[in-house]
Amino acid sequence: MSTLERIRSIDVVLTAGCNLACRYCYQNAKKTRTMTWATLRTSLNLILYSHPAEVNALFLGGEPLLEFPLIRRAVEYVEKKRAVDKRVKFIISTNGTLLTEEIIAFLEAHSFALQISFDGAAQNVRGVGTFVLLDRLLDRLHAERAEYLRRNVTICMTVTPATIIQLPESIDYFLEKGVPNISIGTIITAVPAWKIDRIDELDSLFDRVFESSLRHWRKTGKIPMLVFRNEFADLPHSKRKWPMCAIPQGNSLTVDVNGQTYGCPVLAGSYQKFAACGLRGRWAAMRMGSIHDPRFAERHAAFPQATRLTQMFDRKEDKYSSYGRCVDCRYVHLCSVCPGSIAHVPGNKDPNRVSDFCCAFNLISLKHRERFPGRWEPMDLRNGPAGAQALMERWRRMAEAAKSARRKEELH
């Protein structure tokens, strides 16, 4: 079987342009270029004729809604061509400012998963005046399309060292608005403003987020924060080879506006300039060329090995930050630091050097995820600070026991 026949997800960059200019966006060189129908159709054919019964089509930009007619045409094409037993899930990631009633009705009719980039109290960093637009959008969705909001809409926040101070306020706002799904990610570009001792500040801010989320859960039985949703995870086991992300599997493909192909949107070249650093050449080695190239299938088959050679996308146990070695971290098997951030660490030439800010955010968010009721129903949490402290102490002892067991295993 060809590696292309195993593709489960296609990410299409419909345009390298955007109607906003978010200061922290990794897309730092946007252009007004649009994907041709020939390229989009070829991209969609990859999932239409791949073997998996369930596949994803993700529409990206820039701002993909600048090319809404192209989205409509793509959906009509997929629904006409797909096999009866093939399920295609449509996804769109948008800044939300162009969501008209017509577009929302179309997305709902075709069961789109709608990802809206909205930073809450820090939204003006994305675009001055856009908070009011998105605030009204949430009100409309809640009043007119409540079921679609609950089942298909996710608010995607991006936090930076400058905006983490507003994180609790933002979460409180989204909870009050009845947002059902809240995802938080970190900036992946260079963050020289981050000081490693600010992790204590971040911990304190997450304490407030945790308390708000816990109150909301007790009142409604719902957990909008995705990071708190998963059940309590087991302690790290003795397995040593943890992947950084799923890119090396080659099951997902990003097609840029010009038909160039990559393993992930953060690698696409149409809308960004990569900082000059010792790792830039490793990014170039992963490019698979044009989707129209007769040798494309061959290049796609070679992609997993190309990612391994960069040393950024696997062997999480070799990674480290100023907070320590990943292999010693309690959360190494859960960590979701984007490997792309490694290439953005200022002056970095080491493929194992992880961004301190990304590391700190994962450490703290996963620490508080452990505290949240999950597989275990920790009644200690409902007994106030003393009960919570007892629970954390119990987890600390378990972590120490696990670390001791690992050390003994290494000695033998």
Secondary structure, 3 states (H helix, E strand, C coil): CCHHHHCCEEEEECECCCCCCCCCCCCCCCCCCECCHHHHHHHHHHHHCCCCCEEEEEEECCCHHHHHHHHHHHHHHHHHHCCCCCEEEEEEEECCCCCCHHHHHHHHHCCCEEEEECCHHHHHHCCCCHHHHHHHHHHHHHHHCHHHHHHHEEEEEEECCCCHHHHHHHHHHHHHCCCCCEEEEECCCCCCCCCHHHHHHHHHHHHHHHHHHHHHHHHHCCCCEHHHHCCCCCCCCCCCCCCCCCHHHCCEEEECCCCEEECCHHHCCCCCCCCCCCCHHHHHCCCCCECCCCCHHHHHHHHHHHHHHHCCCCCHHHCEECCEEHHHCCCCCCCCCCHHHHHHCCCCCCCCECCHHHHHHHHHHHHHHHHCCCCCCCHHHHHHHHHHHHHHHHHHHHHHHHHHHHHHHHHC
